[in-house]
């Protein structure tokens, strides 16, 4: 059975986000081993570009250590897919790998070392979303991808 991980920065404080992710994790359990791996958010000491760069690099190094298998970085500059295309991509990966890891950066995005490690860069659009909400969106789209492949009525 395929393992699907979501590696992300920071803990979710809002119960409604946690509840939504838990619901999709439960639904996904029939298709894959799904887990969310939360890495500590590094606190920003200043607000200048150099300080932000230090935070991104620190988070990036820890992300690279945590990822396994085929890595999909969620990045606004990545390729935009339809839900059907994501489903086809995950179905194809099921044949070639045992683990797929989606990566969601922190407040300042992903470092270059994460983007270089990624096997694929995926964009859910040009809009900016809170990284906590992206976990819910990613979990839902992963679930949708599996239901499309299965041919269930979830994706209408």
Secondary structure, DSSP 4 states (H G I P E B T S, - for coil): --EEEEEEES----HHHHHHHHHHHHHHTTTSEEEEEEEPPPPPS-SSHHHHHHHHHHHHHHHHHH--SEEEEEEEEEEE--HHHHHHHHHHHHHH-SEEEEEE-BTTB--HHHHHH-SEEEES-SS---HHHHHHHHHHHHHHHHHHHHT-SS--
